[in-house]
Amino acid sequence: MTGSPTVRRRRLAAALRRLREQTGMTADQAAKEVGISKSAISRIENAQVSVMPPVARGLLELYGVEGEEVDALVQVARDARKRGWWQAYDDVLPDWFEVYVGLEAEASEIRAFEPQLVPGLLQTADYARAIIRAEHPDALTDEVERRVELRMRRQTNPVPPKLWVVLDEAALRRPVGGADNFRAQLQRLVEAAEQPGHTIQILTFDAGEYGSMGSAFSLMTFPEPADPGVVYVETRAGSLYLEGQQVREYSRVFEHLVATAASARESRTLIQRAIDEL
């Protein structure tokens, strides 16, 4: 498994930023030494672009890195420039979401809160199609189907992450795609809840107010310690990727949601009840 180039790019960016800071060198100084612009250094260190292997080697040597460590990080730079499978969908995949799909592809665990919708990794094709049509009312049928295909492809990861999902009860009560399609979606949730490594909890209406009401987010962690966790928050206009202290803050919010929601066993009963009442 080659891994996600998105994750590799983040790993290298973090290493280059840390190494530069350890030398006490400014971004402007480093840029002049290797013959690139200060803005290029900034984009590299923020994982906005992939770095050419010769530039990576020049920076590493500038920062005093030697031997096998240089070769290992230059190889990370090469891997970061490979194409992920999701880039075949760039006709329907915006840049801001391409980053998420690349991170999702290598996450070891995803903890997600959704106040209105079943998350993409647990959606049926018909449920996804109904949502996509509502979000893109002017899209042609071929475009809608490409978007559905991308969403379904995300569910075929050969090494899927552990999933811990907290859903507001509203997600069980809005019949997206009509009663029959929605019943199939809820049945898919029941099946997912029984899979090893999956935990699904329902925040019932009786729980009253809670933190992060109305604001969906995902927390992703990765198998390599060198890859820091990320919080993903999506808006209509784009997305935010948060790290460091904000990951800890969102983790505390998620822990509160877990404590407030029905247990996994009670939640399966609630989902089945919603099916029976359709």
Buried (B, 14 or more C-beta within 10 A) or exposed (E): EEBBBBBBBBBBBBBBBEBBEEEEBEBEBBBEBBEBEBEBBBBBBEBEBBBBBEBBBBBBEBBEBEEEEBEEBBBBBBBBBEEBBBEEBEEBBEEBBBBBBBBBBBBBBBBBBBBEBBBBBBBBBBBBBBBBBEEEEEBEEEBBBBBBBBBBBBBEEEEBBBBBBBBBBBBBEEBBBEEEBBBBBBBBBBEBBEEEEBBBBBBBEEBEEBBBEEEBBBBBBBEEEEBBBBBBBBEEEEBEBBEEEBBEEBBEBBEBBBEBBBEBEEBBEBBBEBBEEE
